[in-house]
Amino acid sequence: MKSSTAFALTAGGLLAGSALIGRSIRRRRALDFHGQSALITGGSRGLGLLIARELGRLGAHVTIAARDEDELARALEDLRSCGIEASSLIADVSASADATRAVEAVIADRGRLDILVNNAGIITVGPLEHMTPADFSEAMAVHFWGPLHTMGVAVPHMRANGGGRIVNISSVGGRVGVPHLAPYCASKFALTGLSRSARAELLRDRIYVTTVCPGLMRTGSPFNAWFKGQHRLEFAWFAISGSAPILTIDGARAAARIVDATKHGDAEVFVSWPSRVAVMADALVPSFMSFVTDMANRLLPSAGAPNGDKARRGWQSTSRWAPSFLTRLSERPAARNNEVPAGPAVH
């Protein structure tokens, strides 16, 4: 009895001591963002814009990169109206030349790149039967090859400057398979592997790579996702899920947590408790998680819709279910975060 008590006390002491040491190391890694140069890909709307606002609020000069010139102009005006030092550049990170040019342009303009946030993303929702090899190729180009190319240029520069921060926005879908999101999950799994491997190799150079695995966030992104199969029903479940008050997190809060993890060079951040629980459950009881995802898949719209292989944007897939009172929590941030297109109205 005494030996077991002594063991428990020793183990508890070791755990407490490890936690204190970990906190001390984390504090020493803290980065002052004032005067730092940050590049955020996919920074013209949604989570990317929210991260740009948070980094800018803390004193960094932010450069946002995206494909759409009009979106970039609106986002840049938004940032500058908040007193944030910001620049923008047009780039499609799915093209290796653009991804490389974006990093080189920031270094040439600012003289340095301290923080790289690989946030650019694409979501195509629908049954696997309606997904084509092109859907997988596009997701891989944006989520995997884009970050690989930006990191390829950023790392030698950061190494020469004595360190830096790289933040790769993966997803809980990069740790747990989610039905009707096969291209997204496949590419995010690849990004997670790249990000975690890069951290292991770059720590010695004081380059801290943070892998972000968020779950559902209220950023307004469903309106710019792509939907296949029964696209109106697919949009409805996706938008309603993205508005659930318990399962989702406010986009601004998510961005603040991501920036705090960036500041301290954390290895990984899950942002919300549902994403952490899902990853832990998948690791500990994979058969149960397989049962859960199977049940979820049975509730989702079936394949075989006419023209189901054609992808449509969220704002092209509205119905009486979405937008509705069930999606209000994601509609409000859509307007705030530049997610609503300037052209066709969302009804």
N, C-alpha and C positions, 0 to 999 in steps of 0.2 A: 504493500500500500504506500509506504513511504517512498519507495523507489519510483513508483508511478507518479506520485505527486511531485517529486523532485524533477522527474523528466518533463512533466507538464510545465512546471515553473521555468525550467531551463529553455524549453521550446518557446514559451511565451516571451521570455526575455530576449531570445535571439530574434524573434519576429519583430518585437517592438524596437530593438536596436537596429535591425535592418531597415525598418520603416523610417526611423529618424535619420539614418545615414542617407537613405534615398532622398528624403526631403532636403537634406543639406546639399547634396550634389545637385539636385534640381534647382535650388535657389542660386547656386553658383553659376549655373548655366544660363541664367536669365539674361535676356537680350534687351537692351534699351532701343526701342524702335526709332527714336528721334534721329533724323538724318539718314536712316536706312533706305535703300532702294529696293522696291519690291515689284515683281512682275506677277500678275494674276492672269492666267489664261482663262477664257470663258468668263471674263470679268465684267461684261456689259449688262448682265442681269442675274437674277436669282442669287444663289449662294455666293457666286464669285463677286457680285457687286456688294453684298453684305460684308464679305471678308475685306474688300477694298475699303469700305467705309470704316471698318473697325481698325484696320492697320493705319489708315490715314488719320483717324481720330487720335491714335497713339503716337503720331508724329512721323510716320514713314511717308516717303514719296512713293505713290503707287502708279504703276503703269498697267492699264487694263488692255488686254488683247482679245479680240473676237472677230468673227467673220463679217458681221453686219455693220456697215458704216453708220446707218441711222441710229441703231441701238447704241453704238459706241458714243455717238454725239450726245444722246440723251443721258447716258450714264456719266459721261465726263462733266456735263453741266450739273448733274445731281451732286457729284463729288465736290466740284469747285464751289457750289452754292453752300456747302457745309464747311468751307474754309480749308478743304483738303488739297494739298499739292498733288496734282494728278496729271497724267499724260495718257494718251491712247495710241494704239496702232492696230491696223487691220492685219489679221493673220488667221490662217486656217491650219491649226496644228496637226490635222490629219495628213497634211502635205509636209514631208520632211524638210523641204527648203524653207517653207514658211515658219515651221517650228524653230529651226536654226536661226533664221533671220530675226525672229522676235527677240530672242535672247541677245543676239549680237547688237541689235538696235538699241536695247536698253543700256547695255554696257557702253556703247558709243555715245549715247545721249547723256547718261548720268555719270559715266566714268566708273561705275561699279554695279554689281548686282549682289545684294546680300540675301534676298529672300525670293525664292521661286515657288509659286503656288500653282501646281498642275490641277486645274479645276475644270477645264473644258470637258463637256460631256454631251452625250446623245443617249436618249432612251427610246427604244422601240418596243412597244407592248403588244402582245398578242400570242396566240397559240404557236407552238413550234412548227406545226404543219404549214403555217403561212410565212415562216421566216426563210429567207434565201441566203446563200453563201455571201451575197453582197451585203446583207444586213450584218453578218458576223465580221466581214472585212472592214466595214465602216466603223463598227464599234471598236474593233481592235486598233484601227488607225487613230481614232480619237483618244481612246483610254489607255492604250499601251504604247504604240509607236510614238505618239505625240510626246508624252512624258519622257520616253527614252531619248528622243532627239533633243528636247530642251535640256535635259540633265546632261547629255553628252557635251553640250557647249558650256553649261553653267558650272559643272564640277571643276574643270581645270582652272577657270577664273576664280572660283571660290577658294580652291586649294592655294592658289598664288596669293590670295588676299588673307589667308590665315583662317578661313572657315566660312560658314554660311548656314542657311536654313533651306531645306527643300520640303515642301508639303505636298503630298500626293493624295488627292481626294478620291479615295476608293469608295467602298460602300459595304453595308452589311451583306449586300448581294455579291460582294467580293470574298465573303467568308461562308455564306450559306446560299445554297441554290434556291431560287425563287421561281415558281411557275409563271409562265407567260413573259418572262424576262431573260430568255436564254442568251441572246447576243450580249445583252448588258452584263449579266452575271459572268459569262465566259471571259469577257474583256476585263472586268473588274477583278476577277480572280488573278488574271495575268498581272495586272497593275499591283495588286497586293504582294505577289511574289517578288516582283521587281523591286518594289519599294523596301520590303523588309530585307532583301538581300543587299541592296545598296547601302542601307543603314549599317549593316554589319561590316561592310568594307570601308565606309567613309568616316566612321567615328574617329579613327586615328588622325584624320585630317581636320577634326573639329567641324565637320559638316554633318549636321544633325538632320536626318531624314525622318519625317513624321508621316505615318500612314493613318489616314482618317477613314473610319468606317461608320459613317452615319446611317441611321435608319430613316424613317419618314420624317421629313422636315416641312414646315409650312413656309415655303419660299414662293409659291405660286407657279412652280415649274410644270405642273400637269398641262397647262395650256400650250406649252412648247414641246411636249413630248410627241412622239409619233405612235399611231395606233393602227393595227391590222386586224383582220378577221371581222368580227362584229364591232366595228370601231367605236360606235356610240356607246355600246355596253362596256367595252374595254375602258373607254375614257371615264365612264361613270364610276366603275369600281375603283379605278386608279385615283380619281379626284376625291371621291368620298373617303377612301383610306387615308389620303394625304391631308384630310381635314379632321380626322378623329382626334379629339382633345387629349385623350390619355396616351394613345400610341404615337403621337407626333410631338415635335418640339418646335417652338417658335424659331424662325430662321435667324433672327438677330441673336438670340441666345446661343444657337448652334455656332454661328460665326464667332461669337465672343469666346466660346470654349476652344474652338479651333485655333484662334489667334493666341490664346493663353498657352495652348500646347506648343505652338510655334515658338513663342517667347522662351519657353523652358526646354525646348529641344526634346519633347517627349517622344517615345518610340511609337506609340499608338494611342488613338483617342476614338472612343465610340460615340461621343456626343450625348446620346440619350440611353436611358436604362433599357428600353425594349431591345435595342440593337445589341447591347452587351448580353442580355439574357438569351437572345436567340443564338448568339455565337457560342456561349457557354453550353447551352442545351445541345447544340449540334455536335460539340466536342465530346460531351459526357454521355449523351443518350442519342446517338445518330439514328437509331431505328425509330425512336419516338418522333424525332423531328421529320423523318421521312413520312411517317404516318400523318403528321400535322400538315405538311406541304401537299400530300396526296389529297387530304380532305379539302384543303383550300382550293386545289386545282379543280376538284369536282364541282365547286361552286362558281367557278369562273365561266365566262362565255365559251361555248363550244366552237370548234373550227368548222370550216366548210361554207362560210358566208360568200355570196356572190361578190366577185372582185376583192376577196379577202386578202389577196397578196398586195393590194395597193395600200400604201401608208398614207395616213391623213393626220394632220396636226390636231392637237386638242381643241383649238378654237374652231376647227372644221367638224368636230365630232360631238357637238353639244346635243342635249336632249332634255326632257322634262326632269331628269334626275340630276343632271349636272350641266350648267350651274343650277343650284337650288339651295334651300336652307341647309341641306346636308354638306354643302361645299363652301359655306361662307368663310370658314377659317382659312381656306387657301385662296379664296378670291381676293380678299383684302390685301394680302401681301403681293399678289400678282400685280396690282396697280403700283404699289410702292416700290417694287423691285424690278420694274421695267420688263415684266413678263408678258404684258398684254400688247399685242401687235398694234402699231400705229395705223395700219390699214383696216382690215375687216374687223368689225366690232364683235365682241363676245356677248352672246345672248344666252 
